[in-house]
Amino acid sequence: MESNKKQISIASIYRKYGIFLILVLLFVTSAIINSNFLKSQNLINILKQISVVTIIACGETMLIVSGMIDLSAGLVCTMSACFSAGVLASTGSILLTFVVGIGLGMSAGWLNGFLVTRYKLQPFIATLAMTNIAAGITQIYTNGQAVGGVEKIRFLGQGSIIGIPMPVIVMLLAVGAIAYLMKATTLGVHIYSIGGNEKAAIASGINVNRSKRIIFTVSGALVGLAGVVLMSRLMSGQPSVGAGYEFDAITAVIVGGTSFTGGIGTVTGALIGSIIVGLINNILNLLHVSTQYQLIVKGLLIAGAVIIDVKTKANKKSA
């Protein structure tokens, strides 16, 4: 009994403080490897590099906490980037660029939610289908070529305010907005209720299907926003980028302490998880580790975080 209590205590301490300890350890390791690491410009560059994935991770946090997932986010982000680039190149309207980019993401998210709630498809299957749809539409629209002529939006991707890059500002605004939504709104209550116990949520009067569609739609809007930011960073709509962003975002969410089985997690944790993944990538790059091995490290990160989550819940049940 005493051993169980000790295990539970260690698990709860890790859940509360583990990611902060890992973050500190990575900062120290990076500083030892690279003497320039702690310079403000380098730290800002790391935040800039993780900005697009973190915006996607905000939506994935909502989905995973509510017991769902989106495997289409990376290619929907690419689709939004390419179409918003095309709109900007042809009309010159920055407002219309945002409307189209975010609107496409919202539409894809709503369709994912519709398939999940109306036809009872598993989120894994519904979003996997959307992955192929988004990839096909992007290739048809671009014919496999980059979409240029987007100089008017350069400031969003490469500008800064008081030394903070615009992509980082957009990322922090997205994190703040979703943190508020999940903590202080009715939808936030529904997200945790559905992920914690969907049957109990239905019994308490929550319209679960409606909430799921809203969650997918909001997540899709974030993916669309990420696409516009990505396009402005690259200064073009690139049909070859974005694939795999969903896995980077999911890795950040899980490493950041969100339970893969739902009901537990915060978008702040996802931000920290993104920074951790960004720091690990930075360290591996400094050590000249190839991309293939970096993918192995990311896979091990997800596996390790899920194992810790499962062990934590198992210890609680056996207490």
Order of alpha helices (4+ residues) and beta strands (2+ residues): alpha-alpha-alpha-alpha-alpha-alpha-alpha-beta-beta-alpha-alpha-alpha-alpha-alpha-alpha-alpha
